[in-house]
Amino acid sequence: MAATAYDIIKRPIITEQSMAETEGKKYTFEVAKDANKIQIAKAVEEIFDVKVAKVNTLNMQGKAKRTGRYPAGRRANWKKAMVTLTEDSKTIEFFEGMV
């Protein structure tokens, strides 16, 4: 079964740093761990109707977390993608009101 664009792009990352980068048409998303840069670019173009210039990805390590003394657990590892849009592309409206 082929993954849809919504399977590849899981959620936007809303942090102070990622919101500052939206002014330069750079948007940050949590993506599927097995997705490559080409699939991520196509998914963002399909969902938001924009043109993608480049995609940077990072594999994020899950943090160790504890609730009380024992046992120490772990958050899941995940993949982050920073998507840069072309100069002539429109912005992603979803991020507009958050800055």
C-alpha positions in Angstrom: 0.0 0.0 0.0 1.4 3.4 -1.0 1.7 6.0 1.7 -0.4 9.1 1.3 1.0 12.6 1.8 -0.8 12.7 5.2 1.1 9.5 6.3 4.4 11.1 5.4 3.8 14.5 7.1 2.7 13.8 10.7 2.5 17.2 12.3 4.1 20.7 12.3 6.8 21.5 14.9 5.7 24.7 16.7 8.6 26.2 18.6 10.0 29.6 19.0 13.0 28.8 16.7 10.8 27.2 14.0 8.4 30.1 14.1 11.2 32.6 13.6 12.4 30.6 10.5 8.9 30.9 8.8 9.7 34.5 7.8 12.4 33.0 5.5 9.9 30.4 4.1 11.4 27.6 6.2 8.9 25.2 7.8 9.5 22.4 10.2 7.5 19.1 10.4 7.6 15.7 12.1 7.7 13.1 9.3 7.6 9.4 8.9 10.9 7.7 9.8 11.1 5.8 6.5 10.3 8.9 4.3 13.1 10.3 2.1 13.6 13.9 1.0 11.9 13.5 -2.4 8.7 11.9 -0.7 8.7 14.7 1.9 8.9 17.4 -0.8 6.1 15.9 -2.9 3.9 15.5 0.2 4.3 19.2 1.3 3.7 20.4 -2.2 0.5 18.2 -2.4 -0.9 19.2 1.0 -0.2 22.9 1.0 -0.1 23.7 -2.7 3.4 25.3 -2.6 6.8 24.8 -4.4 9.6 23.2 -2.3 13.2 24.4 -3.0 15.0 22.0 -0.6 14.5 19.6 2.3 16.8 19.0 5.3 16.2 16.0 7.6 17.4 14.9 11.0 16.8 11.7 13.0 15.9 12.9 16.5 16.7 10.6 19.5 13.9 10.0 22.0 14.6 11.4 25.5 14.8 9.2 28.6 11.8 10.0 30.8 10.8 8.9 34.3 7.6 8.9 36.2 8.8 8.3 39.8 11.7 6.1 40.7 11.3 3.0 38.4 11.3 2.2 35.6 13.0 4.8 33.4 11.2 4.9 30.0 12.0 6.4 26.7 10.2 8.6 24.2 10.1 7.3 20.7 12.8 8.2 18.2 11.4 10.4 15.3 12.4 12.2 12.2 12.3 16.0 11.6 12.3 17.7 8.3 13.0 21.4 7.6 11.4 22.4 4.3 12.5 25.5 2.4 10.1 26.9 -0.2 11.1 28.7 -3.4 11.1 32.5 -3.5 8.1 32.7 -5.8 6.1 30.2 -3.8 3.2 31.3 -1.6 3.5 30.8 2.2 1.8 28.1 4.2 -1.2 29.8 5.8 -1.3 27.3 8.7 1.7 29.0 10.3 0.6 32.6 9.7 -1.3 33.4 13.0 1.3 31.7 15.2 4.2 34.1 14.9 
